[in-house]
Amino acid sequence: MLQLRFSQRALRFNFPARTSRGALAEHVAYYLQLTDDAIPAVAGWGEAAPLAGLSPDYGPDFPDAVAQLCARFNAGALATFAAAEAPAFVGPGLPALTFALETAALDLAHGGRRQLYDNAFSRGEAAIPINGLVWMGDAEFMREQIRQKLAAGYSCLKLKIGGLDFATELALLAEIRAVAGPERLTLRVDANGAFAPAEALGKMAQLAAFHIHSIEQPIAAGQGATLAALCRTSPIPIALDEELINLPDSTQQAALLDEVRPAYIVLKPTLLGGHAATRRWIALAEARGIGWWITSALESNVGLNAVAQLTGEYDVRGFPQGLGTGQLYHNNVAAPLHIGHGALRYDPAGPWEHPG
């Protein structure tokens, strides 16, 4: 018989993570442990770490939802459970919890070795290129991050913008370009919806002078017609991020992509409802010639590993993904994930810390 248990950990940032929604000191992750009484030494692990202000399932009721899921699962006296059953079992409105249960089921099905898929990344044969993430903060804080990322050999940087005076942000981009031109360094920016619709096009015109690869979510989500007009006229390719949240229905997803026609979509499995949900978005995007990349959403290494191994199912060579968040915490779950020269690698023979 299968058993589902949970534990939690308050992940503490190496620095106060300044976001468009305020400063974060810690981030709570809930871990699902799936075991089979027939093989008690083997466990599948999954992580649910909803984000404040973004995740549909974030809030004071989430701990109860985790406990109730485990109680309902165990009351069913299940002999088998497949990852494909997770969305229906968890139900709507709980994407982070669906992601966790899917991940735990995949892990258990593959021997509880944190190898969810059989691909070149999970076998340790290939690395995934990633962008270096530069967090919002005061100008000197951001400068220091930029210096560190360039010294570490990243060929792609992603800057969170919208938290400083726009002139200061333009000055920071100018500093970067003075050191590394577009032939050496790709620059992405993420506005997190910070631009007012009336000012967005003008600001993007100024950003374009720095050869920006793309801008994520220039205006707040929920303004489809305005966003579609910006996608048609912007000098910078636009990527959708927050716009994808709370759209679990594939018909709605297709309608959004058909209306807005973005250049890219940014996929965060914790926010979108897990592995299968992310695959559906990819299929819809590719059918329309829309680019995409996958991004972690401040998960610990348990969730990051799941997101990275899902990414490893696709050919992303030469196109950096957003998988660099594992270095944010000083009490992260120890894992054989390693970042070097702008790429993430996994060592299948390396040790894992017990998350519970």
C-alpha positions in Angstrom: 0.0 0.0 0.0 1.2 3.5 -0.8 1.7 6.1 1.9 1.9 9.9 1.5 3.5 12.1 4.2 4.7 15.7 4.3 7.3 17.9 6.0 8.3 21.5 5.6 11.3 23.8 5.7 11.6 27.5 6.0 14.2 28.3 3.3 16.3 31.4 4.3 17.8 33.6 1.6 21.4 34.4 1.4 20.3 38.1 1.0 16.9 39.8 1.3 15.3 38.9 -2.0 13.9 42.2 -3.2 11.0 41.7 -5.7 8.3 43.8 -7.2 6.1 42.5 -4.4 8.4 43.5 -1.5 11.4 41.9 0.3 11.4 38.2 1.1 13.4 36.9 4.0 12.3 33.3 3.7 10.3 31.0 1.6 8.5 27.9 3.0 8.6 24.6 1.1 6.4 21.6 1.7 7.8 18.2 0.8 5.6 15.2 -0.1 7.1 11.8 0.6 5.5 8.9 -1.3 6.4 5.4 -0.2 5.3 1.8 -0.9 5.0 -0.6 2.0 6.3 -3.3 -0.2 9.6 -1.4 -0.7 9.9 0.7 2.5 13.5 1.8 1.8 12.5 3.6 -1.3 10.8 7.0 -1.3 9.7 9.5 -4.0 10.0 13.2 -3.1 8.1 16.2 -4.4 8.1 19.9 -3.5 5.2 22.3 -3.2 6.5 25.9 -2.6 3.8 28.4 -3.7 4.9 32.0 -4.1 3.3 34.9 -2.3 1.5 37.2 -4.7 1.7 34.8 -7.6 0.7 31.2 -6.8 -3.0 30.5 -6.8 -2.6 28.2 -3.9 -0.5 30.5 -1.7 -2.2 31.6 1.5 -3.0 30.6 5.2 -5.0 27.6 4.1 -2.2 25.9 2.2 -0.8 23.9 5.1 -4.3 22.5 5.7 -4.6 21.6 2.0 -1.3 19.7 2.2 -2.4 17.8 5.3 -5.8 17.0 3.8 -4.3 15.7 0.6 -2.1 13.3 2.5 -5.1 12.1 4.7 -7.3 11.6 1.6 -4.5 9.8 -0.2 -3.8 7.4 2.6 -7.5 6.8 3.3 -7.7 5.4 -0.3 -5.4 2.5 0.5 -3.9 2.8 -3.0 -1.7 0.0 -4.4 -0.6 2.0 -7.4 -0.5 5.7 -8.3 0.8 7.3 -11.5 2.0 10.8 -12.0 -0.7 11.3 -14.7 -3.3 10.9 -12.0 -2.0 13.7 -9.9 -3.9 16.7 -11.5 -7.3 15.0 -11.0 -6.5 13.7 -7.6 -5.4 17.1 -6.2 -8.1 19.0 -8.0 -8.2 22.6 -9.4 -6.6 25.7 -7.8 -3.6 23.9 -6.3 -0.9 23.9 -9.0 2.1 23.8 -6.6 0.6 20.8 -4.8 -0.1 19.0 -8.1 3.5 19.6 -9.2 4.7 18.1 -5.9 2.5 15.0 -6.1 3.5 14.5 -9.8 7.1 14.7 -8.9 6.9 12.3 -6.0 5.1 9.8 -8.2 7.7 10.1 -10.9 10.5 9.7 -8.4 9.0 6.6 -6.8 8.3 5.0 -10.2 12.0 5.4 -11.1 13.4 3.9 -7.9 13.5 6.9 -5.6 16.8 8.2 -6.9 15.7 11.7 -7.9 16.0 10.7 -11.5 12.5 11.5 -12.8 13.3 11.1 -16.5 15.9 9.2 -18.6 17.6 11.9 -20.5 21.1 13.3 -21.0 20.7 15.8 -18.2 19.4 13.3 -15.6 22.2 10.8 -16.6 24.8 13.5 -16.0 25.9 13.5 -19.7 24.8 17.1 -20.6 24.4 20.4 -18.9 21.5 22.9 -19.3 22.5 26.5 -20.2 21.0 29.0 -17.8 20.8 32.7 -17.4 22.3 34.5 -14.5 19.6 36.1 -12.5 20.2 39.7 -11.2 17.7 40.6 -8.4 16.2 44.0 -7.9 17.7 46.2 -5.2 19.6 49.4 -4.9 22.0 50.2 -7.7 25.2 49.0 -5.9 23.5 45.7 -4.9 22.7 45.1 -8.6 26.1 46.2 -9.8 27.8 43.6 -7.5 25.5 40.8 -8.7 26.3 41.8 -12.3 30.1 41.8 -11.6 29.8 38.3 -10.0 27.8 36.9 -12.9 30.1 38.2 -15.6 33.1 36.8 -13.6 31.4 33.5 -13.4 31.2 33.2 -17.1 27.5 33.6 -17.9 26.7 34.4 -21.5 23.1 35.4 -20.6 21.9 37.7 -17.8 18.3 38.4 -16.7 17.7 41.6 -14.8 14.6 42.3 -12.8 13.6 45.8 -13.5 10.8 48.1 -12.4 12.0 48.5 -8.8 14.3 51.4 -9.3 14.0 54.8 -11.0 14.0 53.9 -14.7 16.9 56.2 -15.5 19.0 54.3 -13.0 18.0 51.0 -14.6 19.0 52.3 -18.0 22.4 53.4 -16.5 22.9 49.9 -15.2 22.3 48.4 -18.6 24.7 50.9 -20.1 27.3 49.8 -17.6 26.8 46.2 -18.6 27.0 47.0 -22.3 30.2 49.0 -21.8 31.8 45.7 -20.5 30.1 43.1 -22.7 28.5 43.8 -26.0 25.6 41.8 -27.5 28.0 39.4 -29.3 29.3 38.3 -25.9 26.4 38.7 -23.6 22.6 38.2 -24.1 20.5 40.4 -21.9 16.9 39.6 -20.8 14.8 41.9 -18.6 11.7 41.1 -16.5 9.4 43.9 -15.6 6.9 41.8 -13.6 4.1 44.0 -15.0 5.6 47.2 -13.6 5.0 49.4 -16.6 1.8 51.4 -17.0 0.2 50.6 -20.4 0.6 54.2 -21.6 4.3 54.3 -20.9 5.3 50.7 -21.9 6.1 51.3 -25.5 8.2 54.3 -24.8 10.2 52.5 -22.1 10.7 49.5 -24.3 12.0 51.8 -27.1 14.6 53.1 -24.7 15.6 49.6 -23.6 16.0 48.5 -27.2 19.1 50.6 -27.4 20.9 48.0 -25.3 20.1 45.1 -27.6 17.7 43.4 -25.2 16.8 39.8 -26.1 13.3 39.9 -24.6 11.2 41.6 -21.9 9.0 39.5 -19.6 5.5 40.8 -18.8 6.0 44.5 -19.4 2.4 45.3 -18.2 0.3 43.6 -15.5 -1.6 40.5 -16.5 -5.2 40.5 -17.6 -4.9 43.2 -20.3 -5.0 40.9 -23.4 -5.9 43.5 -26.1 -3.3 46.0 -24.8 -0.7 43.3 -24.5 -1.4 42.1 -28.1 -1.0 45.6 -29.4 2.4 45.9 -27.6 3.5 42.5 -29.0 2.8 43.8 -32.5 4.7 47.1 -32.1 7.4 46.6 -29.5 11.0 46.9 -30.6 11.8 44.2 -28.1 10.4 40.7 -28.2 7.8 40.2 -25.4 7.6 37.1 -23.2 4.5 36.2 -21.2 5.0 35.1 -17.6 2.3 36.0 -15.1 -0.2 36.1 -17.9 -0.1 32.2 -18.0 -1.1 31.7 -14.4 -4.7 30.7 -13.6 -5.3 29.4 -17.1 -5.6 25.6 -16.5 -7.9 25.0 -19.5 -6.2 24.3 -22.8 -8.9 26.1 -24.8 -8.2 29.3 -22.7 -4.5 28.8 -23.2 -4.8 28.5 -26.9 -7.0 31.6 -27.1 -4.5 33.6 -25.1 -1.6 32.7 -27.4 -3.8 33.3 -30.5 -4.8 36.7 -29.3 -1.5 38.1 -27.9 1.0 36.3 -30.2 4.0 36.8 -27.9 7.5 36.0 -29.1 8.0 33.8 -26.0 6.3 32.2 -23.0 8.1 31.6 -19.7 7.0 28.4 -18.0 7.1 27.8 -14.2 5.8 24.3 -13.4 5.1 25.3 -9.7 2.7 28.0 -10.9 1.2 26.3 -13.9 0.3 23.0 -12.4 3.2 20.7 -12.9 5.0 18.5 -15.5 2.0 17.6 -17.7 0.6 21.2 -17.6 4.0 22.6 -18.7 4.2 20.1 -21.6 0.8 21.2 -22.8 1.9 24.8 -22.9 5.0 23.9 -24.8 3.0 21.9 -27.4 0.6 24.9 -27.8 3.5 27.3 -28.2 5.5 25.2 -30.7 2.4 24.7 -32.8 2.2 28.5 -33.2 5.9 29.1 -33.7 6.2 30.8 -30.3 9.5 30.3 -28.4 9.6 29.3 -24.7 11.9 28.6 -21.8 11.4 27.0 -18.4 12.1 28.8 -15.1 12.2 27.6 -11.5 10.2 29.6 -9.1 12.3 29.8 -5.9 12.0 26.2 -5.1 14.6 24.4 -3.1 16.8 21.9 -4.9 14.1 19.2 -4.7 11.8 21.3 -6.9 14.6 22.7 -9.0 15.8 19.2 -9.8 12.4 18.3 -11.0 12.1 21.4 -13.2 15.6 20.8 -14.6 14.9 17.2 -15.4 11.7 18.1 -17.2 13.7 20.7 -19.1 16.2 18.0 -20.0 13.4 16.3 -22.0 13.8 19.0 -24.6 16.6 20.2 -26.8 17.5 23.5 -25.3 21.1 23.7 -26.4 22.3 27.2 -26.9 19.1 28.7 -25.3 19.5 29.5 -21.6 16.8 28.5 -19.2 15.9 30.1 -15.9 17.3 27.5 -13.5 19.8 29.3 -11.4 17.8 29.8 -8.2 19.4 26.9 -6.2 22.1 29.2 -4.9 19.7 31.6 -3.2 19.4 29.8 0.1 21.9 29.0 2.8 19.8 26.1 4.2 18.9 24.5 0.9 18.4 20.8 0.6 21.9 19.5 -0.3 21.8 18.0 -3.8 24.2 17.0 -6.6 23.2 20.0 -8.7 26.1 22.1 -9.8 26.4 25.4 -11.6 29.5 26.4 -13.5 30.3 28.6 -16.6 26.6 29.5 -17.0 25.2 25.9 -17.0 23.5 23.6 -14.6 24.7 20.0 -14.2 23.4 17.0 -12.3 25.5 14.2 -10.9 23.3 11.0 -10.6 25.9 9.4 -8.4 26.0 12.3 -5.9 24.4 12.3 -2.5 21.0 13.9 -1.6 20.0 15.3 1.8 16.8 13.9 3.2 14.4 16.9 2.9 12.2 16.0 5.9 
